[in-house]
Amino acid sequence: MPNIKLFEQRQIRSVWNDADQKLYFVVEDMVAALTDSNDPKQYVKRMKQRDSELAKGWVQIVPTLLVETPGGKQRMSCANVQGMLRIIQSIPSPKAEPFKLWLAKVGNERLEEIENPELAQQRMREIYKAKGYSNEWIEKRVRGIAVRDELTNEWKKRGVKEGLEYAILTAEISKATFGLTPSEYKSYKGLAKPQENLRDHMTDLELIFNMLGEAATTEIARNRDAQGFPENKDAAKEGGGVAGNARKDLEKKSGRKVVTSKNYKALSEKKIRQIDKGKK
């Protein structure tokens, strides 16, 4: 079955792109939903004629990807969220206006956050609160993001390349801390969708040990002045080992496992039910 997103009772097909690890949406589906056009292909063609700048950058923001259809997989024009929002700016339709107003609002908020970084953290807290997370969990999650940023900034200064090398080092910390790589951890928690964030489904204790592993790695890398990928890989294993030993010690003394299959998918499902109930 294709991955379907509902948009005002219209179906927007989506596909995960392994190349950049992002979710992409079928352009024709989005155009049809926003314009009620009977021929979205022609609409897209005319839209590109009206907007020369969009046409100029079309290849960069709209790759063709294999999408599941009733007749089998077919190559279709797709765009990620950033690409779709750019396309929506060129759709002169009343249905597109709410998106344009939202973009203006988000742009204004982003400028405010640049001037006052504390606003970004406050808005993040509000988003998690709206999803149903407890205040205690939210504080740990926000702190974990800061710890992660400190670690990645350290890696960047020490010559570790973003992307694959970051992912490998992260996996080393996770394996040493929890006995599971992030992909194994997601599977254990029943998180099948690539875009589901593992850390958003960790319990308080899991977040704490995750922070300990990353903070210990940062400290070891600094004290050793680790340079390049191999040296930082050793630091990642040892930093994760610090958290792993602490986890095992707690499990032994408490008689309970830290790693759990529990996830927070029920929170979002509950929120959806509340929204649907409010529409009735």
Secondary structure, DSSP 8 states (H G I E B T S, - for coil): --EEEEETTEEEEEEEETTTTEEEEEHHHHHHHHH--S-HHHHHHHHHHH-HHHHHTHHHH--EEEEEETTEEEEEEEE-HHHHHHHHTT---GGGHHHHHHHHHHHHHHHHHHH-THHHHHHHHHHHHHHT--HHHHHHHHHHHHHHHHHHHHHHHTT--TTHHHHHHHHHHHHHHHSS-HHHHHHHTT--STTS-GGGG--HHHHHHHHHHHHHHHHHHHHHT--HHHHHHHHHHHHHHHHHHHHHHHHHHHSS-S-----SHHHHHHHHHHHHHHH-
